[in-house]
Amino acid sequence: MSATLWLSSGSAWASPVDGGGTTADKLTHGDISMNLLWIVIGAVLVIFMQAGFALVETGFCRAKHAAHVVSTNFMIFGLGFVAYMTVGYSFMFGGYSFANLFGYDKPIGGALIGHGSSVLLWKGGWFLSGHAYDVSVLAFFLYMVAFMDTTATIPTGAMAERWKWNSFVLWGLFCGAIYYPLFGAWTWGGGWLAKLGVSAHMGHGYTDFAGSGVVHAMGGVAALAGALVLGPRIGKYGPDGKPRTLAAHHIPMAMLGTFILLFGWFGFNAASTLAATDNRFAVVAANTAIAAAFGAVAGMFWVQLRSKDHKPDPGMMANGMLAGLVAITAPCAFVQPWAAAVIGVVAGALVVEAVWFFERRGIDDPVGAISVHGINGFWGVLAVGIFADGSYGGDWNATGIKTTGVWGILYGHGGGGQLLAQAMGVATLAIVMFGIAYLFFKVQNALTKGGIRPTAEVELGGVDLPEMGVLAYPEFYGSSPHVEQAGAGNGHSPVPEPVPVGQEHSR
C-alpha cells in the first residue's frame, strides 16, 4: 500500500501566494535532482541543530554536570541513528511513497500490523537494504533520521544532571527503534491518524507539516515521563516544598545555542516541502521567522509582567523563541503571516506559564523542555485546525480532496473536522505515547541496579567524573592544583578551589 502524505500531487496548490509552483507532471530530471539536493541540505541543517541543543542544555545546567549533559546531546545522534537505520525507518516508512517529486515513486515494503486505513506499523527495507538502496530513499532517510534525533534529544534536557549514562544509552536505542517510529507510522507514514480524513471524514486527517506533534510533542511527553520517574534534583526544593533556582552556569552558551537552533529550523520547516520546486517554502520560511521573533518578544514581556522583580529573564527569552518555533512547525505551510505572529505570541506566554506550572508541582525540568516542546507542540498541532486558511494542502494524506487545501475552524469549510483530527493527535500523544515512555522509564528503573538515577553523593559532587571519567572544567575543582604566589618568599600556598556558578548551595 502506498502511503502518500505531506504534499498533494501538485507541488503548490493554486493560490495567489503560492507563486505557481512547478506541478509534479512537469518535473524534469533536473527538477528531481534539485529537489533531492534541497532535501539533503535540509537534513544537514537539522543535524546541525544538535549543536544548538547541546549548547542550550549544557548552558542551562550546572558546571559540575556539563561534560555529561553535552555528551548525551552528542551521543544521542549515534544511538538513535543506529536504531532508526536498523529497524525504525522501516517501521515508520515501509509503506511510504510520493511519486513524481524526488524519485521516491514506490514504497519499499508494506503493512506489518494493520491494513487499509488502520495501519499501525510498516515493514520493508530493513537496514536500508533491498529496495531501500536508492538515492531517493536514502535522501529521505537522511532527512527523517535528523528529525528522529530531535525527538530523542529532548528528554536529555528535562532529565539532565541526574541520569545514569547506561540508562540514557538504552533510551537512545529505544527511541530510534520503537518509540519515534510508532507515532511516526500513524501520521507521516500514512497510518490510522493520517487516514482520519478518509476513515472518519475529519478534514484531511491528522496534519503536521514539519513536526510540532510528530517530533516535538513526542519528545516533550517522553521528557515529562522521564522527569517524573527520576524526581527533582537534590536542592531544587526547600524544606517548605517551594522551588529554588539552581542557576545556569553559562547563559551566553545557551543563548548561542538558541541562535543555532533558529538557523537550523529553516531546514526543519522549509525543507519539509521536500521540493525546491514547491514555492510554498517561501511562506514556510517567513512564517517560521515570524513566530520565532514574536515568541521571543512575548516571552520577554510576559516574564517581566508576571515575575516579582519585573526584569527580563534571558532563559525565558530563549525559551520564548524556541516555543514559537515549536508551535509554528505544524501549521507553518498552512497559515498566513498574521496567524504565525499570533501563534508565536501565545507560545511565548504559554511557555513561561507552563515552566512555572510544572515547577510548582514538583516536576523539575532544568531547561524547560517539557514546556517548550511538549506543551507548545500540542499548541502547534491544534493551531493547524484553527488557523489553516485552505490555500495549501490539496489531497493531503491522500484524502482525494484535491480541490481545496487544509482548512481551520476559523474559515469554515469543514474546519471543525480538521480541528477534531488534530485533537485526536494531541490525545494520542498525551495518553498513549506518554504512557509508553513512562512505562519504559519505570521498567528500566526497576530492572537497573540502583535505578536509573545516580546516588546522592554522585549527584551532589557532579556526575561528570563518576559517569564520564572527565570534568568539563577541570580548573574549577578536583583535578588541578590551585595555588597563588605567596606574598613574601619564594613558595606557593594553596587556595580554596573555586566553586562553579550554580553550585554554591549544592556541594
N, C-alpha and C positions, 0 to 999 in steps of 0.2 A: 504494500500500500504506500502510495506516495503521500507524504505529509507536507503540503505546501503551506508556508506561513510567511509572516512579516510583510512582504510586498505583494501587490497584485501582479497579474501577468503583464501589465504595462508598468514601466518604471515609475512614471509620475502620473497620478490621477489628474484628469483635466481640471485645472483651476487657474485663475489669474496669477496666483503666487507661485505656482509650480514651475513656471518658466518653460513649459513644453518639453519635459524630459524625454529622452530617446525611448521609444517603446521597444518591447522585447523583440517583436518580429522584425525590427530594423537593425538589430545589433549585428555588427560586423565582427570578424576575428579580432580586429584592433580594439573594438569596444570591450570585448570579453577580456582581453589581456589587460586593458586599463582598469577594468573592474576588479580583476584579480590583484593587481598592484594596489588598488585602493584598500582592499581587504587586508593585505599584508601590512601596509603602512598603518592601518587602524590597529592591527594586532600588536605591532611594535609600540605604538603609543600606549595601549592599555597595559602591556607588560611593563613599560616604564613607570606606570602608576605605582607599581610595587615599591619603587624607591620613595615615592611620596608617602605611602602608608608606613614604610619603615621609619621615615623621619618624623612623621606626625606622632606615631605611637611611642617611639623612643623618647622624643622630646617631652611628651606629656607625662612620662613616667619618671621615677626617681633614678638617680645616677647609679645606685648600687645594683640595679637590675638591668642596666642599659644593654649590656652585651647579650643577655638572654632575650630581651624584647626584640632587638634588631635581628638576632639570629632566627627567631621564629618567623619574622617577616621575610627573611631571606630564604629559609629552607621550605617554607610553605609552597613556594613555586615548584621546587623539585619534587616534593612529596605528592602534591596534588596532580602535577603534570604526569608523573609515572602512573598513578592510579587511573587518571582520566584517559590517557592513551591506551592503557591495557584493556579496560572494560567500560569506563564511564561514557566515553563518546558513543560507543555502540548502543549502550542502554538508552541514551538520550536522543541520538540522531540516526539510528539504524533505518528509520522509515522516512527520513528527510530527503526531499529533492526540490529543486527550483529551476525549472527548465528555462533556457534562453536568457540567462543573466550573466553567469560567470562560469558556465560549463558544468554545473552540478545538475545534470539532466535526469539522472536516475538514482533511486535510493540504493544504498549499499547492502540493505537487508530487508527485514520486515518485522512484523509484530512478534514479540516474545510472550507477553502476557496481555490478553485482551484482543479485541478486533473491532473493526469499523470505527465508530465514534467513541469507543471505550478503551482505547489502548493505555496500558499502564507502563509498559517498558518495551523497548525495541531490541533488536539483535542484528548482528552483521558487522563485518569489518573489524573484528577483534584485533587489537594490537596494530591497527591501521594496516591490515593485510587484505588480500583479496581485492575486491572492488574498491576498497578504500585507498589503494595505491594509485592515486590520481591527482593531478595538480589542483583541480578544483576542490576536491575533498580535503586535501592537505592544507590548502589555504584557509578553508573554512574551519578546519580543526584548530589551526594555529590561533585564529581569532577567538574561537569558543573556549579554548583552554585558558586563555588570558582572562576571560570572564569568570570561569570557574575559580581561578586563582583569587579573584577579588572576594568572592563568597567565602572561600576558605580562610582568608586572612583577617576577616572582620572580627571573629572571636578572639584573635590574639591580642586585640586591644582591650576588650572587656575583661579578659581573663589574665591580663598581664600582672607580673610581679608575684604570682603565687601559683604557678602551673609547672608541674614536673615536665622535663624535656621529653622523656619517652612517652608520656601520655599525650603530649602535643603531637608527636610523630604519628601516633595512631589516628588522631583526628584528621591530619592532613590526608592520610591514605583513605580513610572512610569518606571524607567529603568528596574527594575526586572520583572515587569508585561508585558510591551509592547515593549519598545524601543530595548532592547537587544534581546529578543526572536524573534522579527520581522526579522532582518537581519540574525539571527542565523537559523531561519526556512528556509530561502532562500539558506543557504550554508551548514552548518553542519547537518541541519535537512533533507537535501535531496531535498530542494525546487528548484526553477527555475534556480538560478545561478549555483548550483551544477550540474544541468542537462544540462548545455550548451554543454557538450560533446556529449550528446545524441540528443538534440533538434537542435543544430546548428553546430555540429561536430567541436567544439572548444576544441581540445585536450581532457583532462579528465574533462572539466568543471572547474568552479572556485575551486581552490585548495589552501588550507590554513591549513598546518599541525597542528599548535597549536595556531593560532590566531593573526597574525600581523594585519589582517583586521577585523576579526570577533570580536576580543576583543579590541585590542589597537587602531586601527584607529577609531573604533566605539566610544571609549572614547575620542579620540582626536578631532573628529569633534563636539561632544557634548560640549567639553571644549571650543572650538572656539565659538560655538553658545552662550554659557553662558557668556563668556568674552565680546562678542560684546554687548549683552543685558545689562550687568552690567556697562560697561565702565571701564576706568582705575581707579586705586586707587588715592585718593587725594595725591598730591605731586609727583606723578610719572612723570609728565611732567611740565617743567618750563614754564614761560611766553612766551618763544620763541618756545614752542612746542617740544623742544628736550627732550628725555627721561633722567631721572635721576635715579641713583641707590638708591633703598630702601633696605638697607643692610640686609642680612640674620642674624638672631640673634644667630644661633648655627650651625656653619659649621660642627663640629665633629658629631653632631646628624644626620645631613643629609648624611654625608659620611658613618656612621654606617648603616643607613637605606639602602643605596645603596648596601652595602655588604650583608645585609639580603635579599634584592631582588635578588641579584645574586644567593644566596644559594637556595631560593625558586624556581627560574626559572628552575632549573633542574627538578623539579616536573611538572612545567608548560609544558616544552617541551618533556623531555624524557618519562614521563609517558603518553604522548599523543599517544604512540604506543598502549595503552590500553592493553598491554600484556607484561609481563616479558619474555614470550616465543618468543617474536619477538626481535631477537638480534639486530635489527636496532637501538634500544635505545642507543647503544654504540656510533654509528655515531652521533645521535642526541645530546647526551650529550657533545661529543667532539666539535662539531660544535658550540654549544651554548657557551661554554667557549672561543673558538677561537674568535668568533665575539665580545664577551664582552671585551676581552683583547685588540683586535685591535681597537675597538670603543673607549675605554678609552684613548689609546695612541694617536690615531688620533685626538680625541677631544683636548687633551693637546697640541699637536704640532700645530694644526690648530689655536687655540685661541692665542697661542704665536706668530704665524706668522702674524695673522690678526689684533691683538689688538695694540693699540698705545704704551703701555708700554712693550709689548713682554714678559709678565710674564704669567705663567700658572694660570688658574682660577680653584680652586677646584670644583666650581659648574659645570663648563663645563667638567671637568674630569668625574664627576659623571654622568652628562647627556650624555657624550660620551659613557660611558659603558652601560647605560640604553638604549640609541639609538641603539647600536649594538645588545643588547638583543632583543629589539622590532623587529628590522629588520630581524634577523635570525629566528624568531619564525615561520613564514610561510614556509620558504624553508629548515629548519634545517634537515629534513629527506631526502631531495631530492638532496642535493648538496655535492660536495667534499670539503675537508678542505680548499684548496686554495680559493675556492669561498666564503666560510664562512669568511675568512680573508678579502677579497675584500668587501664583504657586510658590514662588521664591519667598515672598513676604510671609506667607503663612508658615512655610518651612522654617524660616529664621526665628520666628517667635515660638513655634512648636518645639523646636529642638531645645530651647532654653527651659521651657516648662517641663519637657519630658526628662531632661537631665535631673532637674530638681525633684521631680516626682519619684523617679526610681531611687535617687539618693536618700530621700526621706523615708523610704520604705525598706531600707536596709540592703538594697541591691547596689553593690559597689562596682562601678564601671570607670576605670581610670581615665579613659579617653572619650567617653560619651558615645561609644559605638552603637549601643542598643538604640539610643535616641536618634542618632544621625541616620543610621542605615535601616533599623527596624521600623521605628515609628514613621519616619519620613519616607521609607519605602512603601509603607501602607498608604500614606497620603498621596504619593505619586501614582500608585495603581488606581486609586479612586478618582484622581484628577482626570484620568482619561475619560471616565464615564460622566464627568461633569463638564469639562471644557472642550472636548474634541468638537471641531466645527464642521466635520463632514467633507472637508476639502481634500482628504487624502485617505488612502487605505481601502480602495475598492477591492473586493474579493479577498479581504484579509482573512487568514485562516481557512482559505478555500471554501468560503460560505456560499459562493455563487452569486453574491450581491456585488455585481460589477458596476452598477450604475450609480453607486453612491459610496462615499467613504465612511469612516468611523464617526458616529455622532454621539455627543454627550447629551446629558439630560437638559442642559440649558438651551439646546437648539431643537428639541423635539426629535422627530423622525426616528422614533424607536430608541431614543437615548436612554430611556428608563431601563430597557432590557440590557443595554450595554453596561450601565451602572451596576445592574444586578450581577452580570457576569464578572465584573471587577470585584464586587463584594464577595462573590464566591471564591475568587482567587485569594483575597485577604483572609477569609475564614479558613481556607485550606492551609495557608501559611501559618496562621496564628494557632491553629489547633493540631493539624496533622504533622506539619513539618517541625513545629516547636516540640511536639510530643516525641517525634523520632529523635531529635537532637538531645532532648532531656533524658530519654531512655538510654541513649548511647553513653552520655557522660555519667549517669547514675550506675550503669552496669560496669563501665570502665573503672569508676571509683571503687566499686565493691570488689572487683577482681584484682585490682592493683594493690600490692603490698604497701600498706601505709596510706593508700588512697592516691589521688592524682595531685594532691597539694603537698608541697614540701613541709618539713617540720617548722615549728615556730622559730626555732633557733636559726635555721637556714634563712627563713623569710626575713627575720629581723636583721641579720647580717648582710643580706643581699644574696640573690640566687646566682649571681654571675659566677663566682668561684666554685661553689659546690656543684652547680648544674653544668656549667660550661667549661670550667677549668681555667678561666681567664677573667680579668677585670676590664671593664670598658675604660676606666680611668684609673690606672694603677698609681698615678701620682697623688690621688686623693687619700688612699689609705691601704695598708695591708701588704704592699709589695715593694715599697721603695723607702729608703731611709730619708726622713725629713730632718734636716739639720739647719742650723743657722750659725753664722760666724759669731764666735764669742766676742763680746765687747772688748775684751782685753786678752792678750795672749794669742798663741797660735792654734789652739784647739778648736773643736766644734762641740756644740752641745745640742742634744736632740730637742725638738719642739713637738707639741701635740700634733697628731695627724689632723689635717683639715677635714671638716665634715662637709660632704657634698650638699648642695642646695636640695631641700626637700627631705633630708634625713635627720634633721635636728631633734625630732621627737620620736624617732623610730629605731634608734640604735642603743 
